[in-house]
Amino acid sequence: MFSPLPWGEGGESSEPGEGFLPTELRNLGIRVQRRNVVELNKPYGLRGAVPIIPIPFDRHDEIDEEALCRLVEFCATKRFGAICLPAYGSEFYKLSDKERIRVVQVAVQQAAGRLQVIAQSNHGSSHVALANARLHVENGANLISIALPRTFVLSDDDLLRYLAPILNGVEVACLVQDFYPGGVTVGAGFTARLLAECPNFRYLKMEEPLLATKLRAMQEATRGRIGVLDGTGGLYLLELIPAGLCGVMPGLALADAVDVVFGLRAADKSAEAFQLYEKLLPRIVFGLQNFELWLYCEKRLLQARGLLSNARCRDASFTPDPDTLRYVDELNERLLQVLSIAV
């Protein structure tokens, strides 16, 4: 069964994460103790926020590796347990196969063992996904993530046949993502069957509303051996933590603040968790209206935080109108006050 994070007293005032508490929360004496690097050979090695790393692009639409290193370094400095790329929030669907491999290499090299790198290995072909996953592991990735192929309707048996060669073909822990807007996602029975067939299946990332009952059923069906993470940018975070959520995979721009919210809620400091979460929610809800808008919002906030030089997304991308531009910047101005990025 899920046990709360080891959050609580400890660390100096410069402890990563504490700087992201609003002043009124810091004045309450709330302290944050970061997790050590996750132990992926144990259940629930992933805890709290696992940021999705966006891919920066230069003015020629090429990957800006220097900027990517900066983002990974930021995560290492903030002592996140793990990061993930290239996922939907990394615009993986706009990257070539060679680029998908390369960005993981860059992340692994920059992380230098200070945090775990989860390599997203999405592909519609099980055969190709396995080849990419093996290459990621060879290049130093600590964990493999794979999204279920949802272009067309497939049965549970079809999905199991797709996943089994991938998960059983690598010697690291694996995360399965089910992003299926408007469709019926996998349930407790599927989760138990997959665990029985693939012992290194450890995590499931779900992205849907009203998940609490299904989450509890998954915990029961797998006897607590599978950790479930929220992939909606933290939209259902406070609802799901009491039901057994082990983590959340938000965009990097708000990940440190989301991590604090997770820790407070998991430590039964719900009033403080809501107090901070309420300040983040307008941006979370606004961005989720359109995924390409969400990508722009993420990069624009990272630019405002001094971590990116531009908010460029590869085409096809969302073009914000002047009103949207003004509102995004207004939201970011308010968030910068909350985030208090000075350490």
C-alpha positions in Angstrom: 0.0 0.0 0.0 1.1 3.5 -0.7 3.0 5.2 2.2 3.5 8.9 2.4 6.7 10.5 1.2 9.4 11.1 3.8 8.7 14.8 3.8 9.2 16.8 7.0 11.7 18.7 9.0 15.3 18.6 7.9 17.8 20.5 5.7 18.9 24.1 5.7 16.9 27.1 4.4 18.6 26.6 1.0 17.2 23.1 0.7 15.9 22.7 -2.8 12.1 23.1 -2.9 11.7 25.3 0.1 12.3 28.4 -2.0 9.2 27.5 -4.0 6.9 27.8 -1.1 5.0 31.0 -1.0 6.1 33.4 1.7 3.1 32.7 3.9 3.8 29.0 3.8 7.5 29.4 4.6 6.4 31.6 7.5 4.4 28.6 8.8 7.7 26.7 9.2 7.0 24.2 6.4 10.2 22.5 5.3 10.8 20.3 2.4 13.2 17.4 2.4 14.0 16.1 -1.1 14.2 12.5 -2.1 17.5 10.8 -2.8 18.0 9.3 -6.3 15.3 6.8 -6.7 15.9 3.1 -6.3 14.2 1.6 -9.3 14.6 -2.0 -8.1 12.0 -1.4 -5.4 8.3 -0.7 -5.6 7.5 3.0 -5.6 11.0 4.1 -6.3 9.5 7.0 -8.1 7.8 9.5 -5.8 6.4 13.0 -6.1 7.1 15.0 -9.3 8.9 13.5 -12.2 9.3 16.4 -14.7 8.8 16.0 -18.5 11.7 17.7 -20.2 10.8 19.9 -23.2 13.0 19.9 -26.2 14.4 23.4 -26.9 14.8 24.5 -30.5 17.0 27.2 -32.0 16.0 29.7 -34.7 16.9 27.1 -37.4 14.4 24.6 -35.8 17.3 22.4 -34.7 17.6 20.9 -31.2 19.5 23.3 -28.9 21.6 20.8 -26.9 23.1 23.5 -24.8 19.7 24.6 -23.6 18.7 21.0 -23.1 21.7 20.5 -20.8 20.6 23.6 -18.9 17.2 22.1 -18.2 18.6 18.8 -17.1 21.1 20.7 -14.8 18.2 22.6 -13.3 16.5 19.3 -12.4 19.7 17.9 -10.9 20.2 21.1 -8.9 16.6 20.8 -7.6 17.3 17.2 -6.7 14.3 15.6 -8.5 14.5 11.8 -8.3 14.0 11.4 -12.1 13.2 13.1 -15.3 11.5 11.8 -18.5 12.0 12.5 -22.2 11.2 12.5 -25.1 7.5 12.4 -24.2 4.4 14.2 -25.5 5.5 17.2 -23.5 8.9 17.0 -25.3 7.2 17.1 -28.7 8.5 13.6 -29.4 6.1 13.3 -32.3 8.0 16.1 -34.1 11.4 14.5 -33.6 13.2 12.1 -36.0 14.2 8.6 -34.7 17.8 9.8 -34.5 16.8 12.9 -32.5 14.8 10.8 -30.1 17.8 8.8 -29.3 20.1 11.8 -29.2 18.1 13.8 -26.6 18.2 10.9 -24.2 22.0 10.6 -24.7 22.4 14.3 -23.9 20.2 14.0 -20.8 22.1 11.0 -19.5 25.5 12.7 -20.0 24.3 15.9 -18.2 22.6 14.0 -15.4 25.8 12.1 -14.7 24.2 9.8 -12.3 22.7 12.6 -10.1 19.1 11.7 -11.2 17.5 8.9 -13.1 16.6 9.3 -16.8 13.4 7.8 -18.0 13.6 7.2 -21.8 10.3 7.4 -23.6 10.3 4.8 -26.4 7.0 5.3 -28.1 6.4 3.7 -31.4 3.4 2.1 -33.1 5.5 -1.0 -33.8 6.4 -3.2 -30.9 9.5 -4.4 -32.8 10.8 -0.8 -33.4 9.9 0.3 -29.8 12.0 -2.5 -28.4 14.9 -1.6 -30.6 14.8 2.0 -29.4 14.3 1.0 -25.8 17.4 -1.3 -25.9 19.4 1.5 -27.5 18.3 3.9 -24.8 19.4 1.4 -22.1 22.7 0.9 -23.8 23.2 4.7 -23.8 22.6 4.8 -20.0 18.8 5.3 -19.5 17.7 4.0 -16.1 14.1 3.2 -16.9 12.0 2.8 -20.1 8.6 4.4 -20.6 6.3 3.3 -23.4 2.9 4.7 -24.4 0.2 2.3 -25.4 -0.6 2.5 -29.2 -3.9 4.3 -29.3 -4.2 5.3 -33.0 -6.8 2.5 -33.5 -8.9 0.5 -31.1 -7.1 -2.6 -29.7 -8.2 -5.2 -27.2 -6.4 -6.0 -23.9 -5.0 -9.1 -25.5 -3.6 -7.0 -28.4 -2.1 -4.5 -26.0 -0.5 -7.2 -23.9 1.0 -8.8 -27.1 2.4 -5.4 -28.0 3.9 -4.6 -24.6 5.3 -8.0 -23.5 8.3 -8.1 -25.9 9.3 -4.6 -25.0 9.1 -4.9 -21.3 10.7 -8.3 -21.2 13.3 -7.3 -23.7 15.1 -4.8 -21.4 16.7 -5.3 -18.0 15.4 -2.1 -16.4 12.2 -1.1 -14.7 9.4 0.0 -17.1 6.6 2.5 -17.0 3.5 2.2 -19.2 1.5 5.2 -20.2 -2.1 5.1 -21.3 -3.1 8.4 -22.9 -6.4 7.8 -24.6 -8.7 10.9 -24.6 -12.2 9.8 -25.2 -11.5 6.1 -25.1 -11.6 3.4 -22.5 -8.3 3.0 -20.7 -6.8 -0.1 -19.2 -8.1 -1.3 -15.8 -7.1 -3.3 -12.8 -7.4 -6.7 -14.6 -5.1 -5.6 -17.4 -2.6 -4.2 -14.9 -2.5 -7.5 -13.0 -2.1 -9.5 -16.2 0.7 -7.3 -17.4 2.6 -7.6 -14.1 2.2 -11.4 -14.2 3.7 -11.5 -17.7 6.3 -8.8 -17.3 8.0 -8.7 -13.9 9.8 -5.4 -14.6 6.6 -3.6 -15.1 6.6 -1.1 -12.2 4.7 2.0 -13.0 1.5 3.0 -14.8 0.9 6.6 -16.0 -2.8 7.5 -16.3 -4.3 10.7 -17.7 -8.0 10.8 -17.0 -10.6 12.2 -14.6 -12.4 10.3 -11.8 -9.5 7.9 -11.5 -9.5 7.3 -7.7 -11.7 4.1 -7.8 -9.7 2.6 -10.6 -6.5 3.5 -8.9 -7.5 1.7 -5.7 -8.6 -1.4 -7.7 -5.2 -1.5 -9.4 -3.5 -1.4 -6.1 -5.6 -4.2 -4.8 -5.2 -6.3 -8.0 -1.4 -6.0 -8.0 -1.0 -6.1 -4.1 0.5 -2.7 -4.2 3.4 -3.7 -6.5 2.6 -1.1 -9.2 3.0 2.6 -8.7 0.4 4.8 -10.5 1.4 8.3 -11.6 -0.9 11.2 -12.8 0.0 12.6 -16.2 -2.4 15.5 -16.5 0.0 18.2 -15.4 -1.2 17.7 -11.8 -4.9 18.5 -12.5 -6.1 15.6 -10.4 -3.3 15.6 -7.9 -5.0 16.5 -4.7 -7.9 14.1 -5.4 -5.6 11.1 -6.1 -2.9 11.2 -3.5 -5.2 10.0 -0.7 -6.3 7.1 -3.1 -2.7 5.9 -3.4 -1.1 8.0 -6.2 2.7 7.6 -6.0 3.7 10.4 -8.3 2.9 13.0 -10.9 4.6 13.8 -14.3 4.1 17.5 -14.9 5.8 19.8 -17.3 9.2 21.1 -16.1 8.0 24.7 -15.8 5.8 24.0 -12.7 7.3 20.7 -11.6 9.1 22.1 -8.5 6.0 23.7 -7.2 3.9 20.6 -8.0 6.4 18.6 -6.1 5.9 20.7 -3.0 2.1 20.3 -3.3 2.5 16.6 -3.6 4.7 16.4 -0.5 2.4 18.5 1.6 -0.7 16.5 0.6 1.1 13.2 1.2 2.2 14.4 4.6 -1.4 15.3 5.6 -0.7 19.0 5.4 -3.7 19.5 3.2 -4.4 23.1 4.1 -1.0 24.2 3.0 -1.2 21.9 -0.1 -4.4 23.6 -1.2 -3.1 27.0 -0.5 -0.2 26.5 -2.9 -2.1 24.5 -5.4 -4.8 27.1 -5.8 -2.1 29.5 -7.1 -1.0 27.0 -9.8 -4.4 25.9 -10.9 -5.3 28.8 -13.3 -2.2 28.1 -15.4 -2.8 24.3 -15.3 -6.4 24.5 -16.4 -5.7 27.2 -19.1 -2.9 25.2 -20.8 -4.9 22.0 -20.9 -7.5 23.5 -23.3 -5.2 22.6 -26.2 -2.1 20.5 -26.0 0.0 22.7 -28.4 -1.1 25.7 -26.3 0.1 23.8 -23.2 3.5 23.3 -24.9 3.7 27.1 -25.6 2.7 27.9 -22.0 5.4 25.6 -20.7 8.2 27.1 -22.7 7.0 30.6 -22.2 7.2 30.1 -18.4 10.6 28.5 -18.6 11.7 31.5 -20.7 10.4 33.8 -17.9 12.3 31.8 -15.4 15.5 32.3 -17.3 15.9 28.6 -18.3 15.1 29.0 -22.0 15.9 31.8 -24.4 12.8 31.3 -26.5 9.4 29.5 -26.4 9.8 28.0 -29.9 7.9 24.9 -30.7 8.3 23.0 -34.0 5.6 23.2 -36.5 2.9 22.2 -36.7 2.3 24.3 -33.6 -0.3 26.5 -32.0 -0.1 30.2 -32.9 -1.4 32.3 -29.9 -3.4 35.4 -30.7 -2.5 38.7 -29.0 -5.1 38.2 -26.2 -3.7 34.7 -25.5 -0.2 36.0 -25.4 -1.1 38.7 -22.9 -3.0 36.3 -20.7 -0.2 33.7 -20.7 2.3 36.4 -19.7 -0.1 37.7 -17.0 -0.4 34.2 -15.6 3.4 33.8 -15.7 3.9 37.1 -13.8 1.7 35.8 -11.0 3.5 32.4 -11.0 6.9 34.0 -10.8 5.8 35.6 -7.5 4.7 32.2 -6.3 7.7 30.2 -7.5 10.2 32.7 -6.0 13.0 31.2 -8.1 15.8 32.9 -6.1 17.6 30.2 -4.1 
